[in-house]
Amino acid sequence: TFEKGKVALQTEMLSEDEKVKAMFKKQQEFLGKLNETFLSNFPLSTLMYASFNIDGEKLYNMLQDDKNFRESLSLDQAEKIRDVFNSFKGDISIGLINVTMTDMPTFAAYAEAKDGVALETLYNSKADLGLARNEDIIKLGKNQYVYKSNKMSFFFGYKDKYIYITNNELINKNIGRKESQSLKDAVYA
């Protein structure tokens, strides 16, 4: 539909194959309705924004039905990955906040989460990640981390029932702060 200032597109997956239809139906089980949880965390000037709602436990269970996924993981890896997926339940939002010609584009992402287990698991498994000599994951404080390399830094952590990541130190210092003029105020929101 085309309305003044809006374009809306509704899609539907179609197939004659019963296996494909069952797969589409199963994929819908881990997706939920958006709650717009993080709209207020992104400035009105955000250049691009995407959001979806997932149930990580249901997503992991769906992946477990795939034989190749199951067989590619050791028992220890499967348990860690399950814990990571189980942390996520609710809205996940990412926004492109700034683009310059001289630096990496600035972004922030938030995900509703039950706990910070996913991040603790990542930090404790950093030896298994194959990080290069000039790369490291550093614990900055309780539930606060930074991935550092020669070229970039990614700040991430768990706070107030959400996981966040950004590549901007100033945004990291103010993470979770509600913007005075946010995407919630945008005419297209």
C-alpha positions in Angstrom: 0.0 0.0 0.0 1.1 3.6 -0.6 0.0 6.2 1.8 1.2 9.7 2.3 4.8 9.3 3.6 4.5 5.5 3.9 5.1 2.4 1.9 3.9 -0.9 3.4 4.6 -4.3 2.0 3.0 -7.5 3.2 4.5 -10.8 2.0 3.4 -14.4 2.3 5.5 -17.5 1.6 3.8 -19.8 -0.9 4.7 -23.3 -1.9 3.0 -26.5 -3.2 5.6 -28.7 -1.4 4.3 -29.9 1.9 7.8 -30.1 3.5 8.5 -26.5 2.5 5.1 -25.4 3.9 5.9 -27.2 7.2 9.3 -25.5 7.3 7.7 -22.0 6.8 5.2 -22.8 9.6 7.9 -23.9 12.0 10.0 -20.8 11.3 7.1 -18.6 12.3 7.0 -20.3 15.8 10.1 -18.5 17.0 9.1 -15.0 15.7 6.9 -12.8 17.8 5.1 -9.5 17.6 7.3 -6.4 17.8 7.0 -4.4 21.1 9.1 -1.4 19.9 11.1 -1.8 23.1 14.2 0.1 21.8 12.8 2.9 19.6 13.5 5.4 22.3 17.2 4.4 22.5 17.9 5.5 18.9 18.2 9.2 17.9 15.7 10.7 15.5 18.6 11.1 13.0 19.2 7.3 12.8 19.9 6.5 9.1 18.7 2.9 9.1 16.8 0.8 11.6 15.7 -2.8 11.7 13.9 -4.7 14.5 12.4 -8.1 15.0 11.2 -10.2 17.9 12.4 -13.7 18.5 12.2 -16.5 21.1 15.8 -17.8 21.2 14.8 -21.1 22.9 12.3 -21.9 20.1 14.9 -20.9 17.5 17.5 -23.2 19.0 14.9 -26.1 19.1 14.1 -25.5 15.5 17.8 -25.6 14.6 18.1 -28.9 16.6 15.7 -30.5 14.1 18.3 -30.0 11.4 20.6 -33.0 11.2 23.6 -31.1 9.8 23.4 -28.5 12.7 23.2 -31.2 15.3 26.1 -33.2 13.9 28.4 -30.2 13.4 28.5 -29.5 17.2 30.2 -31.4 20.0 28.2 -31.9 23.2 30.1 -29.1 24.9 29.5 -26.7 22.0 25.8 -27.6 21.8 25.3 -26.7 25.4 27.1 -23.4 25.1 25.2 -22.5 21.9 21.9 -23.5 23.6 22.7 -21.2 26.5 23.4 -18.3 24.1 20.2 -18.8 22.2 18.2 -19.2 25.4 19.3 -15.8 26.6 17.4 -14.0 23.9 13.7 -13.5 24.2 12.0 -10.4 22.8 12.8 -7.5 20.5 16.2 -7.2 18.8 17.0 -3.8 17.2 19.9 -2.4 15.3 20.4 1.1 14.0 22.9 2.8 11.8 23.5 6.0 13.6 26.2 7.8 11.7 28.3 7.4 8.5 31.5 9.3 7.7 34.0 9.1 4.9 36.9 8.7 7.4 35.7 6.1 9.9 33.6 3.0 10.2 29.9 3.7 10.3 28.5 4.0 13.9 25.9 1.5 14.9 24.2 0.3 18.1 22.2 -2.9 18.7 20.0 -4.0 21.6 18.4 -7.3 22.3 16.0 -8.2 25.1 17.6 -10.9 27.1 16.8 -13.0 30.2 20.4 -12.8 31.4 24.0 -12.1 30.4 24.9 -15.8 30.0 25.5 -15.4 26.2 28.2 -12.8 26.8 29.8 -14.6 29.7 29.9 -17.7 27.5 31.5 -15.8 24.7 34.1 -14.3 27.0 35.0 -17.6 28.7 35.3 -19.2 25.2 37.5 -16.6 23.7 40.4 -19.0 23.4 38.3 -21.2 21.1 37.3 -18.3 18.8 40.6 -18.3 16.9 41.4 -14.6 17.6 44.4 -13.3 15.9 47.5 -12.0 17.8 46.3 -8.4 17.7 42.7 -9.3 18.8 41.3 -9.7 22.2 38.1 -9.6 24.3 38.6 -7.7 27.5 36.3 -7.7 30.5 35.8 -4.0 31.5 33.5 -4.6 34.4 30.6 -6.7 35.5 28.7 -7.6 32.3 30.8 -5.2 30.3 33.3 -6.2 27.5 35.2 -4.9 24.6 36.5 -6.7 21.5 39.6 -4.9 20.4 41.8 -5.2 17.3 44.2 -2.9 15.6 41.4 -1.5 13.3 38.2 -1.5 15.5 36.6 -1.9 18.9 33.2 -3.3 19.7 31.7 -2.6 23.2 29.1 -5.0 24.4 27.4 -6.0 27.6 24.3 -6.9 29.5 22.3 -4.2 31.4 18.7 -3.8 32.6 17.5 -7.0 30.9 19.1 -6.3 27.5 22.3 -7.1 25.7 23.9 -4.3 23.7 26.7 -3.8 21.2 28.1 -0.7 19.7 31.3 0.4 18.0 31.2 3.9 19.5 32.8 4.6 22.9 30.5 7.6 23.6 27.4 5.6 22.9 28.8 2.8 25.1 29.2 5.3 28.0 25.5 6.4 27.6 24.1 3.0 26.7 20.4 2.6 27.5 19.8 6.3 27.8 16.6 7.4 26.2 17.0 10.0 23.5 15.2 13.3 23.9 14.3 13.2 20.2 14.2 9.5 19.3 12.9 7.3 16.5 9.7 7.0 18.6 9.1 10.6 17.6 9.7 10.0 13.9 6.7 10.6 11.7 7.3 7.2 10.0 7.5 5.3 13.3 
